[in-house]
Amino acid sequence: MIELEEPRDVRQLIKAWLTEICDTGKLPFEGGGTVVQLLNVWLRSYEIEKVTDLEERVKALEEQKQT
């Protein structure tokens, strides 16, 4: 089972897949486009989550500065 908790996990997975492709000349899975699309969605959702968190922190700091 693949566990993706951080963006680096996705990068490590892609690195392992690329190594396998270079070594064997074959994709380590079928439906590669679907897998890549899912990884992109996962990374985008992670980025959005982090941006939202940063926006909330900035807002809290701005409110604190005004008081």
C-alpha positions in Angstrom: 0.0 0.0 0.0 1.2 3.5 -0.8 1.0 6.1 1.9 1.2 9.7 0.9 1.4 12.1 3.8 3.7 14.8 2.5 4.7 16.1 -1.0 8.1 14.5 -0.6 6.3 11.1 -0.5 4.9 11.8 -3.9 8.4 12.9 -5.2 9.9 9.7 -3.8 7.2 7.6 -5.4 7.8 9.3 -8.8 11.5 8.9 -8.4 11.1 5.1 -7.7 8.8 4.8 -10.7 11.2 6.6 -13.0 14.1 4.4 -11.8 12.1 1.3 -12.5 11.2 2.6 -16.0 14.8 3.3 -16.7 15.9 -0.1 -15.4 13.2 -2.2 -17.1 12.0 -0.1 -20.0 8.4 -0.7 -18.8 5.9 1.1 -16.8 5.5 -0.3 -13.2 1.7 0.0 -13.6 -1.1 0.1 -16.2 -3.0 3.3 -16.8 -0.1 5.6 -16.1 -2.0 8.7 -17.1 -4.6 8.1 -14.5 -2.0 7.6 -11.8 -0.2 10.8 -12.7 -3.5 12.7 -12.8 -4.3 11.4 -9.3 -0.9 12.4 -8.0 -1.3 15.9 -9.4 -4.7 16.2 -7.7 -3.2 15.1 -4.5 -0.4 17.6 -4.7 -2.8 20.4 -5.6 -5.1 19.7 -2.7 -2.1 19.6 -0.4 -1.0 23.0 -1.7 -4.5 24.5 -1.3 -4.6 23.2 2.3 -1.3 24.8 3.1 -2.2 28.1 1.4 -5.5 28.2 3.4 -3.5 27.6 6.6 -1.1 30.5 5.7 -4.0 32.8 4.9 -5.6 32.1 8.3 -2.3 32.8 10.0 -1.7 36.0 8.2 -5.3 37.2 9.0 -4.7 36.4 12.7 -1.5 38.3 12.7 -3.1 41.3 11.0 -6.0 41.3 13.5 -3.5 41.0 16.4 -1.5 43.9 15.1 -4.6 46.1 14.9 -5.5 45.6 18.6 
